[in-house]
């Protein structure tokens, strides 16, 4: 009996670890999302995903702005989410240190200036003294501030600035004649044109050249050390969504509409020619940080130190591409 009991104990000692391994681990990742058409691949994360033997559950919270996401990830209230690079650069220039890593790109959006037909605006220099509507704290706000600075115009002193709470408010104010110009993004730029506005093509070309601001997925540093499988599962799902959208543009729009509202046909037109955008061009980030400092948006140019916060490893595993192919050493 003693021999039999010993044998049974030995078998159980082997089987219990095997059973635990078969069942695997389970973890929960606190995810932030911000409703935006160009960020729909992130909005479309599933309820859960599996990496190796780990089941990862995504606890998703919706935020109004990428600035709110940056603060939440910094403080550890959220593990991972999207934010605008200019906000990261601003925070880093002030603190010289951030407890985050940039682990995937989202793209630089589709910022566009839309004018009233009777505005008399043809170039950025014509913006002096004009009534311009922006959403304060938005990516577009900072892009436009940099673009104006490139031609010697101060957004706060040389332009009649009106801040509004949403792109819809911008469009309505432009249509009423309260504004000469708005700075917005897809699909709202398309909607503004449908409602009588005119795209400022020359200005928009300058805007993208001088102030194209990358957007990034950021993750809390402690979270990455604690739960690398959770971060990898999120980036894997994100990349899978982009690949699906690249083949199926209606899926892109329908994924966005699950968490937001809007005109489907308008959005289909807006995304028709947009590329997938997951890379992280460190050269572009250095340029943006330099421009932000040059035009006094941030106190100092710390771009070369800031890009040290980029971690390409999660994106490399998800895409099968090298860091260089994903933007490392870019121009």
C-alpha positions in Angstrom: 0.0 0.0 0.0 2.8 2.4 0.8 4.5 1.7 -2.5 1.1 2.2 -4.3 0.5 5.5 -2.5 4.0 6.7 -3.3 3.5 5.8 -7.0 0.1 7.7 -7.1 1.7 10.8 -5.4 4.5 10.7 -8.0 1.9 10.5 -10.9 -0.1 13.4 -9.4 3.1 15.4 -9.0 3.7 15.1 -12.8 0.1 15.5 -13.9 -0.8 18.6 -11.9 1.9 20.8 -13.6 1.0 19.3 -17.0 -2.6 20.2 -16.4 -1.7 23.7 -15.3 0.5 24.1 -18.4 -2.3 22.9 -20.7 -4.8 25.3 -19.2 -2.2 28.1 -19.6 -2.2 31.6 -18.1 -4.7 34.3 -18.2 -4.1 38.1 -18.0 -6.0 41.3 -18.5 -4.7 44.4 -20.3 -6.3 47.8 -19.7 -6.6 49.4 -23.1 -7.5 53.0 -24.1 -9.1 53.9 -27.4 -10.0 57.2 -28.9 -12.7 57.3 -31.6 -11.0 58.3 -34.9 -11.4 56.9 -38.3 -7.7 56.5 -38.9 -7.4 54.7 -35.5 -10.1 52.2 -36.3 -7.6 49.3 -36.3 -6.9 50.0 -32.6 -10.6 50.5 -31.9 -11.3 47.0 -33.4 -9.3 45.0 -30.8 -11.2 41.8 -29.9 -12.4 40.9 -26.4 -9.5 38.5 -26.0 -6.6 37.0 -27.9 -4.0 34.3 -27.2 -0.2 34.5 -27.3 1.6 31.2 -26.7 -0.1 29.6 -23.7 -1.5 33.0 -22.4 -5.0 34.1 -22.9 -5.1 37.9 -22.9 -8.4 39.7 -22.1 -8.7 43.3 -23.2 -10.5 45.7 -20.8 -11.2 48.6 -23.2 -12.0 52.2 -22.1 -12.9 55.0 -24.5 -11.2 58.4 -24.0 -12.1 61.8 -25.6 -8.5 62.8 -26.5 -5.1 61.4 -27.0 -3.8 63.8 -24.3 -6.0 62.0 -21.8 -4.6 58.7 -22.9 -1.0 59.9 -22.4 -1.7 60.9 -18.9 -3.5 57.7 -18.1 -0.7 55.5 -19.5 1.9 57.6 -17.7 0.2 57.1 -14.3 -0.5 53.4 -14.9 -4.3 53.8 -14.9 -4.1 52.4 -18.4 -1.6 49.9 -19.8 -1.6 50.7 -23.5 -3.3 53.1 -25.9 -2.9 55.6 -28.8 -1.6 59.2 -28.5 -0.2 61.9 -30.7 3.6 62.1 -30.8 3.7 65.8 -30.4 2.1 65.3 -26.9 4.7 62.8 -26.0 7.4 65.2 -27.2 5.9 68.0 -25.1 5.7 65.9 -22.0 9.3 64.6 -22.5 10.7 68.1 -23.0 9.2 69.1 -19.7 10.1 66.1 -17.6 13.1 64.7 -19.4 11.8 61.2 -18.5 8.6 59.3 -19.2 7.6 55.9 -17.9 6.4 54.7 -21.3 7.5 53.1 -24.5 6.3 53.7 -28.1 5.6 50.2 -29.5 3.7 50.8 -32.7 2.6 53.5 -35.1 -0.9 54.6 -36.0 0.0 57.0 -38.8 -0.1 60.8 -39.0 -3.9 61.0 -39.8 -5.4 63.1 -42.5 -5.2 66.7 -41.3 -6.6 69.3 -43.7 -7.5 73.0 -43.8 -10.9 73.7 -45.2 -11.9 77.2 -46.2 -15.0 79.2 -46.9 -15.1 80.0 -50.6 -15.1 83.7 -49.9 -12.3 83.6 -47.3 -9.7 85.1 -49.6 -7.1 82.6 -48.3 -4.7 81.0 -50.7 -1.5 80.6 -48.7 -0.5 80.3 -45.1 0.6 83.9 -45.1 -3.1 84.8 -45.9 -4.1 83.4 -42.5 -2.9 86.5 -40.7 -6.0 88.2 -39.1 -8.4 85.5 -40.3 -10.9 83.6 -38.2 -9.7 80.0 -37.7 -11.5 77.3 -35.8 -9.5 74.5 -34.0 -10.2 71.9 -31.3 -7.8 72.8 -28.5 -5.4 70.0 -27.5 -6.0 68.2 -30.7 -3.3 66.9 -33.1 -4.5 69.4 -35.6 -4.0 72.3 -33.2 -0.3 71.6 -32.9 0.2 70.8 -36.5 -1.3 74.1 -37.6 0.6 76.0 -34.9 3.9 74.6 -36.4 2.8 75.3 -40.0 2.0 78.9 -39.2 5.3 79.3 -37.3 7.1 78.2 -40.4 6.0 81.4 -42.2 6.4 83.7 -39.1 2.8 83.7 -38.0 1.9 83.2 -34.3 -1.3 81.3 -33.9 -2.2 83.0 -30.6 -1.4 86.6 -31.6 -1.7 86.9 -35.4 -4.8 84.8 -36.0 -8.4 85.2 -34.7 -8.4 81.9 -33.0 -11.7 80.2 -31.9 -11.5 76.9 -30.0 -14.4 74.5 -30.4 -15.2 71.2 -28.7 -15.6 69.0 -31.7 -15.0 68.7 -35.5 -18.8 68.8 -36.0 -18.9 72.2 -34.3 -16.1 73.4 -36.5 -18.0 72.5 -39.7 -21.2 74.2 -38.5 -19.3 77.4 -37.6 -17.7 77.4 -41.0 -21.0 76.9 -42.7 -22.7 79.7 -40.7 -19.9 82.1 -41.7 -18.5 82.4 -38.2 -15.1 81.2 -39.4 -12.9 81.7 -42.5 -11.1 78.4 -42.0 -11.0 75.2 -39.9 -8.3 72.6 -39.4 -9.7 69.1 -39.1 -9.3 65.5 -40.3 -11.0 62.7 -42.2 -13.9 62.2 -42.6 -14.8 65.6 -41.3 -12.8 67.4 -43.9 -14.8 65.5 -46.6 -18.0 66.5 -44.8 -17.0 70.1 -44.6 -16.4 70.2 -48.4 -19.8 68.6 -49.0 -21.3 71.4 -46.9 -19.7 74.1 -49.0 -16.1 74.3 -47.9 -13.1 74.3 -50.1 -9.9 72.3 -49.4 -6.8 74.5 -49.2 -4.6 72.3 -51.3 -1.4 74.4 -51.2 -1.7 75.0 -47.5 -2.3 71.4 -46.8 0.8 70.4 -48.7 2.8 72.8 -46.5 1.1 71.5 -43.4 2.1 67.9 -44.1 5.6 68.8 -45.0 6.3 71.1 -42.0 4.1 69.5 -39.4 3.3 65.9 -40.2 2.9 64.5 -36.7 3.2 60.7 -36.2 0.7 59.0 -33.9 1.9 56.1 -31.7 0.7 53.3 -29.5 2.3 53.9 -26.1 2.6 51.4 -23.3 3.4 51.8 -19.6 6.9 50.7 -18.9 6.0 48.7 -15.8 3.2 47.0 -17.7 5.7 45.9 -20.5 8.0 44.3 -17.9 5.1 42.7 -16.1 3.1 41.5 -19.0 5.0 41.3 -22.4 2.5 38.7 -23.6 -0.4 41.1 -23.1 1.4 43.8 -25.1 2.3 41.4 -27.9 -1.3 40.1 -28.1 -2.6 43.7 -28.5 -0.1 44.6 -31.2 -0.7 41.2 -33.0 -4.5 42.0 -33.1 -3.8 45.6 -34.2 -1.7 44.5 -37.1 -4.2 41.8 -38.1 -6.9 44.5 -38.2 -4.8 46.7 -40.5 -4.1 43.9 -42.8 -7.8 43.1 -43.0 -8.7 46.7 -43.6 -6.1 46.9 -46.4 -8.1 44.2 -48.3 -11.6 45.3 -47.2 -12.2 49.1 -46.9 -15.8 48.7 -45.9 -14.6 46.6 -42.9 -12.4 49.6 -41.9 -15.5 51.9 -41.8 -17.8 49.4 -40.2 -15.2 48.7 -37.4 -15.1 52.4 -36.7 -18.9 52.7 -36.7 -19.2 50.1 -33.9 -17.8 52.6 -31.5 -18.7 55.9 -33.1 -21.3 57.4 -35.5 -21.2 59.1 -38.9 -22.1 58.9 -42.5 -20.9 55.5 -43.8 -20.7 56.6 -47.5 -18.7 59.6 -46.5 -16.2 57.5 -44.6 -15.9 55.0 -47.3 -14.8 57.8 -49.6 -12.4 59.1 -47.0 -10.6 55.8 -46.5 -10.6 54.7 -50.1 -6.9 55.6 -50.8 -5.5 55.7 -47.3 -2.6 53.3 -46.6 -2.1 51.0 -43.6 -0.1 52.9 -41.0 1.7 50.9 -38.3 5.3 51.9 -38.8 7.3 54.3 -36.5 9.6 56.6 -38.5 12.2 57.8 -36.0 13.5 60.4 -38.4 10.1 62.0 -38.7 9.9 62.0 -34.9 13.2 63.8 -34.6 12.0 66.4 -37.2 8.7 67.0 -35.4 10.4 67.5 -32.1 12.8 70.0 -33.7 10.0 71.9 -35.3 8.0 72.0 -32.1 11.0 73.5 -30.3 11.8 75.9 -33.1 8.3 77.3 -33.1 8.2 77.5 -29.3 5.5 74.8 -28.9 7.8 72.9 -26.5 10.6 74.3 -24.4 13.5 72.3 -25.9 14.4 69.9 -28.7 14.9 66.5 -27.1 14.1 64.5 -30.2 17.3 62.4 -30.3 16.8 61.3 -26.7 13.0 60.9 -27.1 13.3 58.3 -29.9 15.2 56.1 -27.4 11.7 55.3 -26.0 10.8 53.5 -29.3 10.7 49.7 -28.9 10.3 48.0 -32.3 10.3 44.4 -31.0 6.5 44.0 -30.6 5.8 45.3 -34.1 8.6 43.2 -35.5 7.1 40.0 -34.1 3.6 41.0 -35.2 4.5 42.0 -38.8 7.6 39.8 -39.6 9.4 43.0 -40.7 12.7 44.3 -39.4 13.0 47.5 -37.3 14.6 49.2 -40.3 11.6 48.3 -42.5 9.3 49.6 -39.8 11.0 53.1 -39.7 14.2 52.8 -37.7 16.8 55.1 -39.3 14.1 56.8 -41.4 14.2 60.2 -42.9 
